[in-house]
Amino acid sequence: MNDPVRTGIDTEVRYAETDAMGIVHHSVYLVWFELARTRLCQETGFRYADIERAGHYLTVTGVDVRYRRPARYGDSVTVTAWVDRIGSRGLRFSYEVRNAEQLLATGTTQHVWIDNSGRPCTMPTTYRPAFERLLDRSTVDA
């Protein structure tokens, strides 16, 4: 198996995202993770908003973040996301936040598929092959 497909977003740290010391507040990393994860979902060929309109949701059930170095006001950061595990009812996404080559933070989010009734369900067969292709770059169509 090859490396998973990775997708990233670039953002400049805004003043509103920082504390009195000009350091990015810890909660902002979760927002950045969501932006990168949403972009990654587009790589499946399904926009997340379309998945929701079809009656399925990827509910966050867990978050883990390791802060290594602070991001500061005015920095440009890249947030990269990839799928690192697929189960029958859920997914786990992993993330890296970098300022140039400097690693600032790493993290994961765990998600469970929910149907329109609000109950956990197995991953819809419509989406499984598309998300599985993200696990292994060699299976992605060129």
C-alpha positions in Angstrom: 0.0 0.0 0.0 1.3 3.5 -0.9 0.9 6.7 1.0 -2.6 8.1 1.4 -3.9 10.9 -0.7 -3.2 14.2 1.1 -4.9 17.5 0.5 -4.1 20.8 2.0 -5.3 24.3 2.5 -3.2 27.4 2.9 -4.2 30.2 5.2 -2.8 33.3 6.8 -3.2 33.6 10.5 -5.7 36.4 11.2 -5.6 38.6 14.2 -9.0 37.3 15.4 -7.5 33.8 15.6 -4.9 34.8 18.2 -4.7 35.6 21.9 -3.2 38.6 23.6 0.3 37.3 22.8 -0.4 37.0 19.1 -0.4 33.2 19.3 -3.1 31.2 17.6 -5.8 30.0 20.1 -5.9 26.2 20.4 -9.5 26.0 19.2 -8.6 27.5 15.8 -6.7 24.4 14.8 -10.0 22.4 14.8 -11.5 25.0 12.4 -8.4 24.6 10.2 -8.8 20.8 10.4 -12.4 21.1 9.2 -11.4 23.2 6.2 -8.7 20.7 5.1 -11.1 17.7 5.7 -13.8 19.3 3.6 -11.3 19.9 0.8 -10.2 16.2 1.1 -13.8 15.1 0.9 -14.0 16.9 -2.5 -11.2 14.5 -3.7 -13.7 11.7 -3.4 -15.9 13.4 -6.0 -18.5 14.1 -3.4 -18.7 17.5 -1.7 -19.5 17.2 2.0 -22.6 19.4 1.6 -23.9 17.0 -1.1 -23.3 14.0 1.2 -25.4 15.8 3.9 -28.2 16.6 1.3 -28.3 12.9 0.5 -29.1 12.2 4.2 -25.7 11.1 5.6 -23.5 12.9 8.1 -20.0 12.3 9.4 -20.3 13.2 13.0 -17.1 14.0 15.0 -16.8 11.6 17.9 -13.2 12.3 18.9 -10.4 14.8 18.5 -6.8 14.7 19.3 -4.4 17.6 18.8 -0.7 17.8 19.6 0.6 21.4 19.7 4.4 21.4 18.9 5.1 25.1 18.1 2.9 28.1 18.1 1.5 29.7 15.0 1.5 33.5 15.2 -0.4 36.4 13.8 0.7 37.0 10.2 2.1 33.5 9.6 1.2 31.6 6.6 0.3 28.0 7.4 -0.6 24.9 5.4 -3.0 22.4 6.9 -2.9 18.9 5.4 -5.5 16.2 5.8 -5.7 12.5 4.9 -7.8 9.5 5.7 -5.8 7.0 7.8 -8.4 4.5 8.8 -11.8 3.4 7.5 -14.1 1.1 9.5 -17.6 -0.2 8.9 -19.2 2.8 10.6 -16.5 5.4 10.7 -13.4 7.2 9.5 -10.3 8.7 11.1 -8.7 11.7 9.5 -5.1 12.8 10.3 -3.7 16.3 10.0 -0.5 18.3 10.0 -0.1 22.1 10.4 3.1 23.6 9.0 4.6 27.0 8.7 7.0 26.4 5.7 8.8 23.2 6.7 8.3 23.7 10.4 5.8 21.3 12.0 3.4 23.2 14.3 0.7 20.7 15.2 -0.6 17.2 14.4 -4.0 15.7 15.1 -6.7 13.3 14.3 -10.5 13.4 14.2 -12.7 10.3 14.5 -16.1 10.3 12.8 -19.1 8.0 12.7 -21.6 7.9 9.8 -25.1 9.0 10.9 -28.3 8.6 8.8 -31.3 11.0 8.6 -32.8 9.4 11.7 -29.8 10.5 13.7 -28.6 7.0 14.3 -25.2 5.5 13.5 -25.1 3.5 10.3 -22.6 1.6 8.2 -20.7 3.7 5.6 -23.0 4.1 2.6 -21.9 1.9 -0.2 -22.1 5.0 -2.5 -19.1 6.6 -0.7 -17.0 3.6 0.4 -15.0 3.1 -2.8 -14.3 6.8 -3.1 -13.0 7.1 0.5 -11.0 3.9 0.2 -9.2 5.3 -2.8 -7.9 8.1 -0.6 -6.2 5.5 1.7 -3.8 4.4 -1.1 -2.5 6.8 -3.7 -1.8 4.0 -6.1 -5.5 3.3 -6.5 -6.5 6.8 -7.4 -7.3 7.3 -11.1 -4.6 9.4 -12.8 
